[in-house]
Each structure stands twice: as structure tokens, then as C-alpha cells.
Amino acid sequence: MASSVSGPTPPGLPPLPPGHGDYFTETQWCVLMSLLDATVPSITAVSDRKDDKTQLGITDAEFKEIVTKAQASVVKKLAVEDITAYLAESPSNDPAFCRAVRRVLGNVPPSAQKRLGGVLSALSTRPGSLLLTGYATPIQDQPLHIRESILRSWSSSWFGTPRTLYKIFTAIAKVLWLQTSPLFRTVTGYPDVPINWNPGPTEDFGFLQFDTSVSEPATVDTDVVIIGSGCGGGVCAKVLAEAGHRVLVVDKGYYFNPSQLPMPMEQSGFHLFENNGLVNSVDGSLNTVAGSCWGGGGSVNWSVSLQTPGYVRKEWSEQHGLPFFESAEFQNCLDRVYEFMGVVSGDKVRTTYRGQKLLEGSRKLGYEAHVCPQNNGGKEHWCGHCPLGCGSAEKQGPAVSWLPAAAKKGATFMEGFSVDKILWDESSSSSSWFGSGGKKKAVGVEGTWTARDTNGGVIGERQTRKVVIKAKKVIVSAGTLNSPLILHRSGLNNHHIGRNLHVHPVKFIGAYYEDDVNPWEGGVITTICTAFENLDGQGHGVKLEDTCMLPHSILSQVPWRGALSWKLSCLRYPQLSAWLSLSRDRDTGRVYADPVTGKLCIEYTISSFDASLNFEGIIALAKIAYVTGASEIDPFLPGVEPFVRSSPGTPSIPTEEAKEEDYDKGVKDPLFEKWLSTLLHQRDNAPICPPYISAHQMSTCRMSSKPENGVVDPKGKVWGTEGLYVADASVFPSASGVNPMVTNMAIADWIANGVARDLGKKT
């Protein structure tokens, strides 16, 4: 039956509290907005320009030519008035954009706010502006075209500080403008609601409620408390509940039913992801995306369901001393995960336009490639909005499959619960600290529960209460970024906690075709090329996949080569296809808590070895785009201009008998080879790269055969403890080399069955 409503009813955003933004002075905010406006400025013909401080003017003849070319560059017929209004839009005139800026920067650690504020203050003075821009005039007083030229100069500066400022200001402006601009949606046709939207069923989890008028902590008793409702926690909940044990699943995130999904881009960042959608590494070289809602990453991931590769299983077995990973039992775990989620592959998966191009190009070049298995329960699931929440409930993530199955067997649930620490048995030797000869016994957790507001939502005023959960077993499934922080807050000091971080660094490449393909439609990732997965002979290489095409995800990757150029690139969004190069990183980083605020910090800088892997993937993807007829190929790298084809691409099937002199030169086209050499130059000369992206984090509580080599033992139990386990991607011995969901679930299945057997031993 078709839905009687036209679209989802997302939860909205809470109003900014009074005084929010006081970390910057009025002058500092003025400087910041002047730079954001210079990134995505109002562009008009000189005859229509009213103020050179707020508008970028170009001659009337040039403007007319630009509008005419813009009309010709897109398949969709656009009125001159629409293009003119789009170019004239200024971010700072949009209250939604201004609120978004304040909301995002409000989540930045105070130390980073202070550093950025210092730079903004310097730019507002004559000496500081002269030092950083080459002009004595404070930057906020400069005409817009001068501010734009300053940003251009920063992008190619020999010095690190200007390049860092360029990255910060252009990244903020691009992402938040794409999230909030109504005119972008008008000219591109991008909808916040998928076509044929029809919400799936709502699950009744019966979340525990507490009286917040009572001051003393509430107490809950259970057999097993599971911290986290994601891919690891969801599987553990089902296994243990079906084994007859009392299970309580807690999560700091909230459940959003399908009628609220998908959310608009800005709302999804706030409600569904860690830290408003983005956690930057300390040095700014890595942007990390991680789910933080009911169902965890499994609620916002991209449906890819790949099993652990054999060469990775062999490494974990032989190099890490964990033979389980080469056993038939581990394969049984993988198979159970596949069966329960109804994973399909091959011709049962409908591939997208860009996915078909990946398969076609790989075939032409002799690369191994195939359709990606999907956890869609056998449904077509033609929806590119899934990273914003799956409204159809077809994707079989934890909130749709594993957790409802646990509920049917009596599991209980608590949303909005932030864990402060794990509780330990204080009696006799069991209270000894890790490493002092005894074992600490976990007996529960303590934390803070935050109720929903009086309307049942999460954006109004809400009340809190302390809750103590008593349990026989504690399973930490809070994810690779947060599980180690919980262990540290609970007094554990194993050196490996938080270390050995793998992130599968990602780089993107885009290509424009003559077809108007509406890239936001269809599955997010539908195909994969595995030809480059073992470039060093040790299992380190790249996977090539089609990728998420939501505007804020992919257009923010298009390099800012100037205001007009970037705005015009966004106008061609309906014809854009993009792919990613995902490396199985050899080298590692760490996560830790900020010593002042306690907030998550990531220390990770990609090594030259791992960066070289990504570049091999980008070069291969450029070749794939070329042989499939792309009219323009953009490697999304500063300093490298897009390759623009001088003649139409060769059709996949010749329309007439070919003559020898007409044979397609393929990737041996001299012009294309010359352009490729610029990519190789970038690879070999430590390029100034935009940040890498990570949607997969692993190994910060890695499994090991000996306590001195990791955090948990082969059964997932934390070394030196009793009753405490970790079951999420943080236990991977090293990077999985594929999207980690299925591997995570299979390991959780193994750990949970072990816990169930242990609990079954009645004393």
C-alpha cells in the first residue's frame, strides 16, 4: 500500500542555546563569515552588483557567456533566472547556514576553538593580515574578489599554516552550504526525500523509562549488559537472548523510526553520527565518519556485505596466533550472518550507472570486478539516501533485524544512556588492578540516562538520571572509537587500549558523463574491483568501489579551484559519477580522550606507504573512467586539473566495422597518458592532499593470543579481567581489507556464543 504521507517527518534540530558561539568575539565571527562567503560567494554581473564586499562581479559579457555554457553543460533544462539566482546566493544571508556553522564549531574541542580564534583575531588586524595575506588591510574589510584570491594563494602556499587555513575554511563552507542551500536543490533537482518513498514498519523496543524527579540512581539487574546497539552489540543481543539469558542493550544514541528517515543532511549529522557527523584527526589529515544512533553504524552504512578475505584470515591465524580465523567455525559464523540478513549478490543486486561503469571499465582493462553483496533481505533497495537513515527498513541493519529478534526473546533496551564506567567487584583479590597479579571482575556499569522531551522527541528540554546496571557479564560494543575510552575510564591501563588504529583511508575520483543519471538514486555501493587488493604481496592494497553520491559527501571532495569554478561544478552534479579507492592500511594510529574535556581524539597520519596504495587506486579508476567514455575526469586533487576529453568517448559496442586506423587507443591515448603523468608526479612528490576519509575504524582493542600483544583474548574477554568482553570492530587483529560489517558480526557471533556457554555453567 502506498504511503499516505509525502515524506518523512524528521526530528528537527534543537535551537542554539543563548550565548552559543561566545567562544568567538563578534570580530572573529565577522572574519570567519567573510572567508566562508569568499569560498561560496554571491556571483553577479557587474551591472547587477550592489556591493563589492559581498558580491563577486564579472563583466556582463562574461556572465552571459557563463550562464549560456552552464545551460549547455547540463542535461536538465534550466532557466536563466534559476542559474542567475543560484550564482547570486550568499551563504551568510541564509540563517540556516549561519546556525549550522555555529553548531558545528560548537562541537570542536575548546583548544581547537582557541587556536582558530587566535588566527581569526590576527587576520582582523593590519600586522596579522599583512603576515598571513600579504595585504595590510584586515581581511574582513577587503572586497570579496581579494578575499577569494587570498584563499587561492593559501591553497598553493609553501607554508603549512596558510594551507591548513585554506582546508579549514573551504571545507566548512562547502559542506554546510551543500547541506543548507535551497537553490542548490532547485538547479540540480536533488531531493531530500527518495523517489517512491514509503516508510517501513516501526519497531517497538519498549525502552526502559525512569522517574527523573528522584535524585538517587536507579538500579537495573540483568545477566548481560551490552554497551552499544551496533553491528557487534546487535548480534550479541540476539545470540544471548535466544540462549535464554536476560539481556539489556544500552546505547547513548536514540531510535528513529522509518517514518522519520531519511533525514535532511544537516539533521542526520546531528542525530545519527558521532560529533555532528565528523571527527577530525588531531593534525587534520583524516576526517572520520562513525554512526552514533540506535543500531550504530549498521543504521547508516552502505549495505555492503563482504566476507573476510582469505589472505586476511590467514594473516590473523598465522601472524597473530589466532587459528580460529582459518577454522570452519569462523566460516560458520560468517554464513550465519549472511543467512540471517538475507544477503544477496550477483544478478539479484541492481547496479547503479556508476557501478556499471566500474564493471565495464574493469572488463575492458582486464581487472577483476564483481557485484557487491547487499544485506537487503532480498529486496532491490533502490535508495541512495541510506547514509541519512533507511526509511524503507529494507536494509537489514541491527535496528531492523538483530535487535528486534532479541526483543522477541525477551531482551530489554535503553536508549540515551551514556556509560561513565564499568563497575568492579570490590571483594578480596578480585579488586586488584590489571597487571598486579589478580583479575578484576566486572559486575555492571554506571552511567547517565537522558530522557526524551515531553513531546517524545530529542530536541526539547530533557531530564537526566543516574542509572546503575548490575550484571553477571559486561560486553563493550561501543565501536572502535569509543570502546577503548570506556575501558580507560574504568581504570584499565593495558598499553594496547586505544592503539593499533586502522581506518581504511579513502580517496575519491569523479567523472562527468553526457548522461543525466541523478546519482543520488540507487544503491550506494553496488560493485567492487579487487584487482589491486594485494599490491605489496603482504595483503596490503586497495579496493575500488562506486561510492555515496549525497551532495555533502561527494561534492565537498571536488577541489576548490576558485569560487566560480566550484559553483559550476556543483551545477553539473546530476551528471557526476564517483568511485573510491579504499586501502587496507598497514600502519596505524590511536584514539584517546582529551585530558581536559574527555572528548574523543584521533591521532592518525597516513604513512607514505599507505598513501601510495590509494594513489594506485586513483590511477586505475581514472583509466576506468576514460575507457568508459567519461567526458571529464577529476581526481579531486589540488594542483591537478581535470582531464577533459577532446572528442566523444568510444561506445561500448562498435556501431560499424572498425578499420585498423580507427581502433580505440584506450588508455594509451597520448593526451590521456600525459595527464596521467601529472597524477604520478603528485604521488611521487608528497602532494598537498585534502584530508583522507575513513568510514571504517578497527583494532583499538585488538584480539591477541597473549596479553602483551593485545586487549582481548581469542574469546573476546579483556585480558586480566573476568566477566568483561569486547565485541565490535575494535577487536580486529588488523584491518579487514573489506567493509567490516560482516566480519564484525561474525566475530560477535563467536564471542556471544562463548559468553552464553559460560553463563550456562550453573554454580
Secondary structure as UniProt FT lines:
FT   TURN            18..23
FT   HELIX           26..39
FT   STRAND          42..45
FT   HELIX           46..48
FT   TURN            52..54
FT   STRAND          55..58
FT   HELIX           60..73
FT   HELIX           80..88
FT   HELIX           91..93
FT   HELIX           95..106
FT   HELIX           110..123
FT   HELIX           126..133
FT   HELIX           139..141
FT   HELIX           144..155
FT   HELIX           160..180
FT   HELIX           182..188
FT   TURN            195..196
FT   TURN            212..213
FT   STRAND          218..227
FT   HELIX           231..242
FT   TURN            243..244
FT   STRAND          247..250
FT   HELIX           258..260
FT   HELIX           265..272
FT   HELIX           274..277
FT   STRAND          279..281
FT   TURN            282..283
FT   STRAND          286..288
FT   TURN            294..295
FT   HELIX           296..299
FT   HELIX           310..318
FT   HELIX           323..326
FT   HELIX           328..341
FT   HELIX           346..348
FT   HELIX           353..365
FT   STRAND          369..371
FT   TURN            377..378
FT   TURN            384..385
FT   HELIX           386..388
FT   TURN            391..392
FT   TURN            398..401
FT   HELIX           402..408
FT   TURN            409..410
FT   STRAND          412..414
FT   STRAND          417..424
FT   HELIX           428..431
FT   TURN            434..435
FT   STRAND          440..450
FT   TURN            454..455
FT   STRAND          464..476
FT   TURN            480..482
FT   HELIX           483..489
FT   TURN            490..491
FT   TURN            495..498
FT   STRAND          501..502
FT   STRAND          506..512
FT   TURN            519..520
FT   STRAND          527..529
FT   TURN            531..536
FT   STRAND          542..546
FT   HELIX           551..554
FT   HELIX           555..557
FT   HELIX           563..571
FT   HELIX           573..575
FT   STRAND          576..583
FT   STRAND          589..593
FT   TURN            595..597
FT   STRAND          600..603
FT   HELIX           608..627
FT   TURN            628..629
FT   STRAND          632..634
FT   TURN            638..639
FT   STRAND          643..644
FT   HELIX           660..662
FT   HELIX           666..668
FT   HELIX           670..684
FT   STRAND          692..694
FT   TURN            700..701
FT   HELIX           707..709
FT   TURN            714..715
FT   STRAND          717..718
FT   TURN            719..720
FT   STRAND          721..722
FT   STRAND          724..726
FT   HELIX           729..731
FT   HELIX           741..759
//
